[in-house]
Amino acid sequence: MSVGPLPPRRSWVEQIMGMPISVLARGEAAGSELAERASAAAFAELRAVDAMFSTYRPDSAVSRLGRGEVTLDQCPPQVRDVERGCARARELTNGLFDATRPDGRWDPSGFVKGWAAQRCARHLAAVPQVDWCLNAGGDVIVLCAHGRTFQVGIADPQDPTRIAAVLECDTGAVATSGTSVRGSHIYDPRTGRAAEPHWASVTVAGPSLETADVLATAAFAAGPGWAEVLALAADYAGLAITTDGATTTTEDWPTTTRPLGTR
């Protein structure tokens, strides 16, 4: 049986926030000026967010705030928006996600990526003739029309040549927290120390990348109680991989997921 020609595709990639960020457009309008402008607007906003929130830039608003050179009220409105978002995330997760570090420093880095990507997705959504896939360092937003889907691969944290699962997505987000790329960078606010390595990675799927990213981080820190964290928010499901390679999912994890395979 013939499946017909594949729809046209176009992709863009930039290095922002210290990671590769890609935008894939699919459909008859993928090569249009509208799609080009939408992707350019998304990347422009991501660059602006990086300039504002990077802790590696001494002139960023967050760096200046940390040094006491400006107050929160003197920062751009996006910084205040993120501060409120971090507070909501802390409340949602019963404190398992906390942007205040053990030394008292406010560091929203763990929140900003998901928040920024979700904001930028609105530029892509403004061109509904195109199916979009935004990949921000492994965290993904999918926007599809007319019943089409993208296949989102979830990395095997033990072997970079393999994927742990393939998730069929039409519209929504997939976020993963783990130690395979950046090491033990997730801390447990309950102890003020690095989270115990119960999981190699936790992946969360749901409507918003901002929330999925927060829940993935909090669930990783929760260890054995990870599923209880996901139960705190409606419409989010998870897949966790232990340090010895075993997988477990929440009851509402999509049954269309394909198991472990080679890239």
C-alpha positions in Angstrom: 0.0 0.0 0.0 1.4 3.4 -1.0 1.5 6.0 1.8 2.1 8.9 -0.6 4.9 11.5 -0.6 6.1 12.9 2.7 4.9 16.5 3.4 7.5 19.2 2.9 9.7 20.0 5.9 12.0 22.8 7.0 14.1 23.1 10.1 16.2 25.8 11.9 18.8 25.3 14.7 20.5 27.8 17.0 22.7 27.5 20.1 20.9 29.4 22.8 21.1 29.1 26.6 24.1 26.8 26.2 22.1 24.2 24.3 20.9 23.4 20.8 17.4 24.6 20.1 15.7 23.4 17.0 12.4 24.2 15.2 10.9 21.8 12.7 8.1 22.9 10.4 6.1 20.3 8.5 3.4 20.8 5.9 2.7 22.5 2.6 3.4 25.9 4.2 6.7 24.8 5.8 8.8 26.8 3.4 6.6 29.9 3.4 7.5 33.4 4.6 5.0 33.0 7.4 6.8 30.0 8.8 10.2 31.7 8.4 9.0 34.7 10.3 7.4 32.6 13.1 10.6 30.6 13.6 12.7 33.8 13.6 10.4 35.4 16.2 10.7 32.3 18.4 14.5 32.4 18.3 14.6 36.1 18.8 12.6 35.8 22.0 14.8 32.9 23.2 17.9 35.0 22.7 16.3 37.9 24.6 15.4 35.5 27.5 19.0 34.2 27.6 20.4 37.8 27.8 18.0 38.5 30.7 18.3 35.3 32.7 21.8 33.9 32.1 23.7 33.5 35.3 26.9 33.4 33.2 26.4 36.9 31.9 27.4 39.6 34.5 25.2 42.1 32.9 22.0 40.0 32.9 19.1 41.1 35.0 19.3 38.0 37.1 23.0 38.5 37.8 22.5 42.2 38.7 19.6 41.2 40.9 21.8 38.6 42.6 24.5 41.2 43.3 21.9 43.6 44.8 22.4 46.2 42.1 18.7 46.3 41.3 15.5 45.2 43.0 13.0 42.8 41.6 10.6 45.8 40.9 13.4 47.4 38.9 13.9 44.3 36.7 12.1 43.8 33.4 8.5 42.5 33.7 9.7 39.0 32.4 11.8 38.6 35.6 8.9 39.3 37.8 6.8 36.9 35.7 9.4 34.2 36.3 9.5 35.0 40.0 5.8 34.4 40.2 6.0 31.3 38.1 8.7 29.9 40.4 6.4 30.6 43.4 3.6 28.8 41.7 5.9 25.8 40.9 7.0 25.6 44.5 3.3 25.6 45.7 2.3 23.1 43.1 5.0 20.6 44.1 4.7 21.1 47.8 8.2 22.6 47.9 9.9 19.9 45.8 10.7 22.5 43.1 12.4 25.5 44.7 14.3 28.2 42.8 15.9 29.4 46.0 19.2 27.5 46.4 20.5 26.2 49.8 22.7 29.3 50.1 19.7 31.6 49.8 20.4 32.6 46.2 17.5 32.9 43.8 18.3 30.9 40.7 15.4 30.5 38.3 17.5 28.5 35.7 15.6 25.3 36.3 12.3 27.1 35.5 13.3 29.5 32.7 13.8 26.9 29.8 10.3 25.5 30.0 8.8 28.9 30.6 10.6 30.5 27.7 10.0 27.7 25.2 6.3 27.7 26.1 6.2 31.5 25.5 8.0 31.1 22.2 5.6 28.5 21.0 2.9 31.1 20.6 4.8 32.5 17.6 4.6 29.1 16.0 1.0 28.5 16.9 0.1 31.7 15.0 0.8 29.7 11.8 -1.7 26.8 12.2 -1.2 25.7 8.6 2.1 24.1 9.7 2.9 21.3 12.1 5.6 22.4 14.5 8.1 20.6 16.8 10.3 22.8 19.0 13.1 20.9 20.7 14.9 22.8 23.5 17.8 20.7 24.7 15.7 17.5 24.7 12.5 19.1 26.0 9.8 19.2 23.3 6.7 21.1 22.3 4.6 19.7 19.5 1.8 21.6 17.7 0.0 19.6 15.1 -3.2 20.2 13.0 -5.6 18.0 11.2 -5.0 14.9 13.3 -1.3 14.5 12.5 1.4 13.6 15.0 5.1 13.7 15.7 7.1 10.9 17.2 9.1 12.1 20.2 12.0 10.0 21.3 12.8 9.7 25.0 16.5 9.2 25.5 17.9 6.1 27.3 20.0 7.7 30.1 22.3 4.7 30.2 23.1 4.5 26.5 23.1 7.5 24.2 22.8 5.3 21.1 19.4 4.1 22.2 16.0 5.5 23.1 13.9 4.5 26.0 10.5 5.0 24.3 8.8 6.7 21.4 5.8 8.8 22.3 3.2 9.7 19.7 2.2 13.3 20.2 -0.2 15.6 18.4 -0.2 18.7 20.7 1.5 19.1 24.0 4.9 18.9 25.7 7.5 16.3 26.9 10.1 17.2 29.4 12.9 15.0 30.9 15.0 15.5 34.1 18.0 13.4 34.8 21.7 13.2 35.4 23.1 11.7 32.2 23.9 15.0 30.6 24.7 17.5 33.4 25.5 15.1 36.2 24.0 15.6 39.7 22.6 19.1 39.2 19.1 18.5 40.7 18.9 19.2 44.4 16.3 18.1 46.9 14.9 21.1 48.8 14.1 18.9 51.7 17.7 18.2 52.4 19.5 21.0 50.6 21.7 18.5 48.9 21.8 16.7 45.5 18.8 14.5 45.0 19.4 10.8 45.8 20.1 8.9 42.6 17.0 6.7 42.7 16.2 7.6 39.1 18.4 8.0 36.0 15.7 10.1 34.4 12.1 11.1 34.8 10.0 12.1 31.7 6.7 14.0 32.0 4.2 14.6 29.2 1.3 17.0 29.3 -0.2 20.2 27.9 2.5 22.7 28.9 6.2 22.5 28.8 6.5 25.0 31.7 4.6 22.7 34.0 6.0 19.4 32.6 9.5 20.6 33.2 8.7 21.7 36.8 7.0 18.3 37.5 9.9 16.3 35.9 12.4 18.1 38.2 10.3 17.7 41.3 9.5 14.0 40.5 13.2 13.3 40.1 13.9 14.9 43.5 11.0 12.9 45.1 12.7 9.6 44.4 10.3 6.7 45.2 7.4 9.1 45.6 7.7 10.5 42.1 4.2 9.4 41.0 2.6 11.3 43.9 4.2 14.5 42.5 2.6 14.0 39.1 -0.8 13.4 40.8 -0.6 17.0 42.0 -1.4 18.3 38.5 -4.2 17.2 36.1 -3.4 15.9 32.7 0.3 15.0 33.2 1.8 11.5 33.0 5.2 10.2 33.6 7.8 7.6 32.7 10.8 7.0 35.1 13.9 5.0 34.4 16.0 3.6 37.3 19.7 3.7 37.5 19.8 0.0 36.6 17.6 0.5 33.5 14.2 -0.6 34.7 11.2 1.5 33.6 8.0 2.4 35.3 5.1 4.6 34.3 2.1 6.3 35.9 -1.2 4.7 35.1 -2.2 7.3 32.6 1.1 7.2 30.5 0.0 6.8 26.9 -0.3 3.2 25.8 0.9 4.0 22.3 4.5 4.4 23.6 6.9 2.1 21.9 9.6 0.3 24.0 13.3 0.5 24.1 15.0 0.6 20.7 18.0 1.7 18.7 18.2 5.3 17.3 
